[in-house]
Amino acid sequence: MKAVGFYQPGSIDRADALLDLELPTPELRDYDLLVEVKAVSVNPVDTKVRRGSTPPEGQARIPGWDAAGIVRAVGPRTSRFKIGDRVWYAGDINRPGSNSALHAVDERIVGPMPTSLNFAEAASLPLTTITAWELLFDRLEVQRADPTDDNVLLVVGAAGGVGSILTQLARALTGLTVIGTASRPQSREWVLGRGAHHTIDHHQPWAPQLAALGFKHVTHVAGLNESARHVPQIAEVLCPEGQFALIDDPVNLDIGPFKSKSIAIHWELMYTRPIYTTKTIERQHALLRRAAQLVDRGVLRHTLTQRIDGIDASTLKQAHALVERGDMIGKVVLVAQ
């Protein structure tokens, strides 16, 4: 089968950064589906793996952790899907990724694709939806917030892939006031269009902007980028006993400023469940099923903003370069020809 991968990590401008490969069809484990990949999106994790992961000698690493496609075979212990079903998922970072014609994935982290979306639209959503859902409901546990309080969620980096979904989920499924950070006119418009009640500019002091909106503090912060740099401002605007959750990878995160307020800190990694086959692994199937229902009801909107036809080394290099620029609004998706 055709696949795209690399043998050595490196920058995207290297000739061998991503290569067209011919590989055997994956062998299925007990709970696996074999999916014919119809569309994939590129996330920051794809670029991080390509730059920093060294495969075993002589073996290629296949990236890709967002996909939509059709089930072509099932493992012996599967029960949720049948051949011909349309599915969407974000996969397992410890296994070969979805940048391949056929992909083996555990059905417990796969959901039925929304019927109202095409493959390209569907592929823009799984990784960001799982991350946003887990951050909100499993890490911050916003469903437990005191409904008599004025609960306010600040989303730092709200125009990106995860922020675009997190804002929608928080607006649709919680009673939180949602404030997103965005600095450009087009990103502010995007964030408000995804359901945020307000926006502030993360390049300017946060507290005065929040005060101008009538908020003395926020109760929850979702840190989606540059968390280490933002710690002083987060500590300033979060209320005592507030909640902070982050998804990025700061090299040095000084949480000392949080101590006096007893701020709770949570880290979200959507791969934790598949990496460790946790007892809650099936929640990813359940939340993707629920998210598909929300999409089909018009509650949750896809975040596809750039489409590239063809899934090969050349088109994936284009997509990786776009993501690495750091100013993406929404998601870039590649569609099989």
Secondary structure, DSSP 8 states (H G I E B T S, - for coil): -EEEEBSS---TTSTTSSEEEE-------TTEEEEEEEEEE--HHHHHHHHH---STT--B-----EEEEEEEE-TT--S--TT-EEEE---TTS--S-BSEEEEEGGGEEE--TTS-HHHHHTSHHHHHHHHIIIIIIS-GGGS-TTS--EEEEETTTSHHHHHHHHHHHHHS--EEEEE--SHHHHHHHHHTT-SEEE-TTS-HHHHHHHTT-S-EEEEEE-S-HHHHHHHHHHHEEEEEEEEE-S--S----GGGGGGT-EEEE--TTHHHHHT-TTTTHHHHHHHHHHHHHHTTSS---EEEEEE--SHHHHHHHHHHHHTS---SEEEEE--
